[in-house]
Amino acid sequence: MRRLHIATIFLSTVLLGSGCKKFLDVNQDPNNPMEVSEKLILPPVEVTVSTQVVGGFNGVNGAYWMQQLSQNQPSPGQETYRIFPVDVDNTWTFYIYPNILNNLRLMMDQARAAGHNEYMAIGKTLFAFNLAIATDVWGNVPYTDAMKLPAISRPKYDSQESIYQQLQATLDSAIYFASQPKSAIAPGSDDYIYQGNMTKWKKLAYMLKARFYLRLTKAPGHTAAAQADLALAALANAFADNSDNATVTYTGAAQAESPWFKNTEPGAGGVVMNKTFIDFLKSNSDPRLPIIATTDVDGGYTGRTPGATTVPDPTVLSQVNSFYASADAPLYLATYAEAMFIKAEATFLKSGAAAATPVYQAAIKASMDMLKVGAADAQTYINSRPALTDANAIQQIIYEKYVAGFLSIETYNDWRRTGYPQLSLPENPFVNYIPRRWPYPSNEILANPQPDQKVTTADRVWWDAK
């Protein structure tokens, strides 16, 4: 697996910091050509997706709100739902739209003209991945009119329903291009996720299709059974085992550290494990606990009560362990375990608890294997889980998915869709509810005022129906 190195991080910074200006200049400078090869566009895009979006504010915020992590700081803060438009400016204004979606569009324009099918497949898959993140946290967002400067400087917002239709169409197109003959110029070491392996990119596209189909189990105009059918059909071509996991790895050298190492290192807001998550793992005697969390000063496992008074000595609290937070830890974009939990839920929705049980157990085993839990310990844990019934199946499946998806924004999406895990408000909350969306960014409100921006963080997005 290719690891990010310091030169790549530097290249990412250069390209991403200047990308929009380069591509919007009207006059072409022969010494600064408009076209940058796909092999130079792809690496910094993948770095931004993993480091700044999945492992950045997006991931951190989800981990706080879902009470996996805690800020050992005075309230109010992120974990107590203090979030303002200015807090999300970078994710929208710098990362997702100009430096990911726009650069992917440019890469695909060049790949289409040159007949480079592999870059089309990768570009479309990553485009759908990131557009979904945007619509899931904000709701209606620009798509049809987006990235058309200077012709359209104030793009209208597309409905989330229409965007979800486009996500599936984009992934279908990605699968088509991934199935085409190999191009003369194909990705390799410049692809940090799969090193140009189109079989794995195709599996990821199918995996994302299943993720997005199941997201709509309660969306207006959709039924859980129909969405389950669609998800199961997609999963038949998706991940087969943990070797298919979509990951980005890091060398751990200076400026090439894993984002969760940077997020949780001393001085990064006093990030520690949350009491809610630690207590859940302890109550189940979960063998993943010592892999996910460090021991406290007394050799046990202690999480911080969210929103409580700052703990003067953080050594009395557990922190994120090296599997996720070492300098060279991989960043997970999608996993086989998630695919299996999607399959377990979809199987339950279609065929009931008995049919879902072996899939549910296989999903837990996939998570255990990913974290390298011993086979005997993993089986003991699986045997200890309550039997699935029609009454408890969704709860049990999502709780296990919550553990397997540690630090993934998908836990927040699942909570909005299913109500699980069941969470209590932190102490001293900034608002008396868990936010159901992000506010629109302050830069966007100023530059592109739209009626959609009047929503509050208490308002539900389209698919988050009651």
Disulfide bonds with the S-S distance in Angstrom:
none
